[in-house]
Amino acid sequence: MEHIYGYTLEMLKDYLLSNSEKPFRSNQLIEWLYRHKITSFKEITNMKKDFLTKLENDFVIDNLELVTKQESLDGTIKFLFRLADYNLIETVLMKHDYGYSVCVTTQVGCNMGCAFCASGMKKKLRNLEVYELVLQILMVEKLQNIKVSHVVVMGIGEPFDNYDNVLNFLKIINYPLGLEIGSRHITVSTCGLVDKIYTYADFDLQVNLAISLHAPNDKLRNEIMPINKAYPLKELIKAIKYYIEKTNRRVTIEYILLKDVNDTYLHANELADLLHGLNVYINLIPYNEVKEKPFKRSTKEAMHAFYDQLKKRSLNVTLRREQGSDIDAACGQLRSKHIE
């Protein structure tokens, strides 16, 4: 049986037409699924019973299984969900003054191999299906009785390595009659799959793009991010420029500060040179330490000095507020601990 949460609006319309139903029923279905959050097709009151029986025979309305959750003193909550095939994924809820943001996982494990990252300690087993992406949002809303207003696609896995499923997920959560999460309230992060950045520039929703950069030169980036060997900085910057010119949108540059690795005055100036003239916003991120990794968090003095130097070089930069540091905050930590 098919999973109803994996169907986009266009797919629902095709299904309805193939079953001699009016296409407008797709909007009704979307509303029942995402606004009323039905758990059975029998709850639908404005469709014929024989068609509801057809839906029950063709589709399942699934939930993810909550294994455990950790709640930080700052309100950040990390959920560990079990999928139908017993694999585990993490989803994170963050509370901001502008609303609730959910960080979505896109793969079971990750093959990108970033040296500092907990996610890559468990290799990729498979991509998540569209419905498994959608259910992360629905489960968090249901468990916490909240309305999610923002989504960041930067949990376990490389989103652009699961490109088609991620884009269909974005379409589904953006529908006005559904979850209605504004496209400019959604950000997709990539560690630098250059070919997909070019393709993403043609995506018809105005969804934000973030680049996990974490190093200002090829030598260092090769050491801590193997993806750079396939797509070196020259190619990555060229793709970023293309994206900005094509979409007229600003790109977020994510930069985790690692003690004595990428956080010096020299690194700050290299980063400023690399990004000079680009319409980018630099997000400096305190590192959440992972016991299996040798990297340490930069000192507060080093982080602020790095920030100040970028400011002096007239770059748009912020130092991210720490969230969830008193729980298994690093992406993939909770999953790895539970598996072990």
N, C-alpha and C positions, 0 to 999 in steps of 0.2 A: 504493500500500500504506500501511496505517496504521503509526504508530510505537507500539510496545508500551509505551514509557516514558511515553506520554501518556495511558494508560488508568488511571483510578482503580479502586479495588476494586469499586465499584458497576458501572462500565462493563465490567469483566472478567466479573462475574457475569452481566450481560445478554448478553454475547457467548457465554458458555458455555451459557446456557439456550437461546439461539437456535440452537446447534449440538448440542442434545440431550446436553450434558455436565452433570455435577453442579456446582452452584454452589461446593462446597467446593474445587474445583480452582483457584478464584481465589486462595485462600490459598497453595496449592502453587506457583502461578505467581509470586506475589509473592516467595515465599521463594527460588525459583530465580533470579529476576532480581536481587534486591537483597541477598540473603545470599550465594548462591553465585556471583553475578555472571557468569552464563553469557554466552557470546558467540554461541551457536547453540542453537536449540531441540533439536537432536539430543543435547545434553548432559543433557537431562531423562530420568531413569530410572524415574519412577513414573507415566508416562502412556503410552497406546497409541500405537504408531508412526503409525497413520493420522491420529490427532488431532494429533500433532507435525508431520506433513506439512501438515495444515490450517493450523496456526499459522505455519509457514514461508511458506505461500502468502499469508496474510492480513497478516502483520506483518513489520516489519524491526527488527533489533536494531542500532541505530546507535551510533557514537561521534562525538564532536567531534574535529576535527583540531587538535592543538597546533601553533601557529605559533612561539611563543617563550615564554619565561618569564623573569622577573627575580626574583632572590632577595636579600632584604635581610640585613644583618648580624644583625638581630634575629630572623631566621627567617621573616619575612613573605614570601610568594611571590605574585607577580602573574602570572597565566596569560593569554595571548592565544590565544583559540580561533577557528578558522574554522568557520562553519556550512556546511550543504550548499549554500546559495545564494551562498557565498563572502563573505558578510558577516562582520565580525569583532566579537567581544565579549570583555570582560574578566571574569575571576573571581579573587578574592583569597582566599588561605589565610592565616590568622593563628594563631599558636601562643600559647596562654595556659596559666597554671598549672592551669586546670580542663579543658583539652582543646583540640581543634582547632575553629576557627570558620571558616566559609566565607561570603564576601560574594558574593551572587548578583546578576547582571545580569538585568533583565526586559525590556529593549527594545534594539533596534538604534538607538542614538542617543536623543536626548531633546528634547522640545518645551517643557519647562518654562521654559527660558531664564534660570535663575538667573545673576546677573551674574558671580559668582565661580567658577562651576563649569566644569570642563573637559568634562564629559559633554555639555553643551548646545552645544558648539562644532560638533558634527555633529548635524544635525537628525534627528528620528526617521524611520526608514525603515519600520519595522514593529514589531509586538509579537513577542516570543519565544513560541513554542508551548510547551505544557506539557512535552513531552519534552526540549526544549532547556534548560529550567530544571532538570529532573531530572538531565540528563546533566552539568551543571556539577558537581554533587556527586559523581556516579559517577566522572567523569574525574579529579577531584582525589584522591579516595580511591585510585584505581588508580595514578595517576602517582606518588603519594607513599607508597603502601602504608600508609595510615592509616585510622582510623575517625573520621569527622566527628561531633562531638557537639553543635555549635551552628551555627545558620544565621542570618545577617542578610540580609534582602532590601532592600538599599540600594546596589546597584551602579548601573551605567548605566541610566537610565530612571526613570520614575515608576511604582512597582508598582501603584498604584490606577488608573493609566491602562491597565493590562492586568489588570484585576481578576479576571475569571473564571478565566483561566489561572493566575494566581498562587494563587488559593484551591485549585484542583485540585492544583497542585504541593505546597502545604502538606499536603493530605490524604495524598498519596502518600508524602512523606518521613517522615510521622508514623506510618505503619502499623507495629504491633508486630512483624510477621513480615518487614518490609522494612528500610529504613534505620533505623527506630526512633529518630528524632530527636524528643525530647520537645517537646510544644507550648510549654512554658514556656522551652525553649531556642531558640525561634525568635522573631525580631523582624522585623516588617514596618514599613518607614519610608515616610511620605508627606510631601510638601511642603505638603499642606493641601487635598486634594480633599474638601471637607466632606461632600458627599452620600455619598461612599463610606465615610467614617468612621461615619456613622449605620448604613449597611448592615453594615459590618464588626463593629459591636457585636453583631450577631445571629449571627455565625459560631460554629459549634458547637465549635471547638477553642479552647483557652485560649492562643492565640498572642499575643505581646506587640505593642504598638503604639508606634511612635516618630514624633514630629512634628519635621520639619526646620523650625525656627522662625527662628533666625538674626537676628531683629530684634525689639525690644520695642514698636515703635509702627508704625502704618500708613504714615506718611510714608516712613520708612526701608525698611520691608519692600516697599512699592510699588517703590522704586528698585532694590532688589537681588533681589527675588523677584516677578516679574510675576503669579504665581498669586494674590497678595494682592489684586489689583485685582478678581478674580472672587470671591474668598472672603476678605474682610477679617477682621482679628483678632477682632472681636466675634463673627462667625459661627463662626470657627475655635474660639474658646474655648468657645462654647456647645456645639459638637459634642464637644469634649474632655470637657466636664462630663457630657454625655449618655452618652458611652462609659464613663466612670468609674462613673457611677451604674448603668448597665445591667450591666456586667461585674464590678464591684467589683475592677477591676485598675488598677494604677498605670501611668501613661503616661510614657514617656521623652521629654524635650524635648532635642533636639539643637541646639547653639548654637555655630557656628563663630566664633571670635574673629578679627576683621579689624582690623588696625592703624588707629586713628583713625577707624574707621567705626562700629563697634558695641561697642567695648570700654572705654568710659569709666565712671567712677563713676556718672554720670547714667543711662547705659544699664543698668547693673546694678540701680539702684533702680527704673527703669521696668519691667524684667523681673520684679523681685520683686513690684511692685504688680500686674502683669498676671497672675501665677501664684499670687497669694496665696490660700491656702485650698484649692488643688487638690492632689489626690494624684498629684504628679508628681515625677520624678527628673530633674534637669538635668545633661546631659552636655556640659561645655565642651570644645570640640575645637580644638586648634592647627591653623591653616590650612596646607594643603600648597600652596605657591605654584605658579601656572601662568604661564609666561612670556608668554602671550598676554593675560593679565589684569592690570589695574593694582593689584590688591589685594596687601597684604603681611601677613605673620604678625604678630600682636601680640607685643610684647616679653614676656619671661618675667615682668617686674615687673607689666606691665599685666594679664596673665592671672591672676597670683596675687592681685592687688588686686581684680579682678573676682570671683574665687572667694571671697575673704575677705568681700567685701561681701554676697554672697548668703548666706554662712554666718551673718553677723551678722543677716540678715533671716530667719533660721531656715528656710532652704530646704534641701532635700536635693540636694546638688550634688557633682559630682566633676569633676576635670580629667583628661581622657583621656590615658593613656600614649601617647606617640608611637610609631607603628609604620610601618616602611617608608619613612621620610623620605629614605633614601639611594637609592631607586629612583624610578620614575615613579609617585609615591604617589597623586597626585590622581586621583580617579575619571575615567576616560576619557583620561588622558594617553597611556598606552601605545598605545591604539587610534588616537588622533589622529596620533601620531608615525608609526606604521606606515603609515597611510593616506597621509600626506603623502610 
